[in-house]
């Protein structure tokens, strides 16, 4: 499955990349790829990826412009955006 990733604000600056395409493989032939699987894949890169995407860190994730949780299933060609929380004034 091919996913388009977008990084915004401090995440874009820290990771040094604004967007990328990533090929994901389901954990097994009968399983669904979840957002949690994608985040585990990104954390496995180590360094700032592990630090910034750690459990408890402040960031949000949207799939196809809808805020979602870690159990959300991913589909081929989904757009996944990672960004820090936004405050208004």
N, C-alpha and C positions, 0 to 999 in steps of 0.2 A: 504494500500500500504506500502511496506517495502522498506526503503531507507538506503543505507550505507553511513555514513558520515565520512569524513576524515578531520582532523584538522592539519595544518602545522605551523611551526615556532612559533612566539609569541602566536598565538591562541592556539596551542597545550599546550604550557607552562602555559598560563593563565587559560585555562579551565581544565587543569590537565588530559586531555584525548587525545589520538591520533586518535581513531576511535570508532564508535558505530553504532549500527543498531537502527533505529527509525521507529515505525509504525505510519503512517499518515492517517488521515481520511479526505475525501473530505468535504468541508463545507456543501454541499448538495448532494443529490443523482445524480443530473444532472450536477454538476460543476466539473471542473478540478482542481486538486491541482497544484498550482503554486509555484515557488521558494519563492515568497513573503510570502505565507502561511507557508512554512517551517521556514523561518527566523522569522516570528511572533511567531511560536511555540517555537523556541529556545530562543528568547528574553523573553518570558513569564517565563522562568526559573528564571529570576531575577538576581541580583548581577552583576558579571562580564559578564554574557551572555548578559544582557540588555545593559551594557556599551560598550562592544567590538563590538556588532553587531548593534549598534544604527545607524540611518540614518546619513550620512555624515562621518562616520568613514571609515578609509582606509583599505579595505579588498576586495578581489575578490572571486568570486564563479565560479566553473566549474562543469558542469554536464557531466559525461562521458568524461572528459578531454577536453571539449569545454567551453570557457569562455561565460557566459550567463548573462542576466539581470533578474530583479525580475519578469517579466511577463512570463518567460519560464515555460512551463508545465513540471511536473514531471511524471514519469512512474514508475511502480513497478520495483524494483531491480536497480534503477538508483544509480550511485555512485556520491555523491555530495562532492566536496572538497572546503574547506574554507581556505584562506591563505592571508597573507598580500601582498601588491604589491611588485614586485621584480624589482630590478634595476640591470643593467649590467655595466660592466666596461671594 
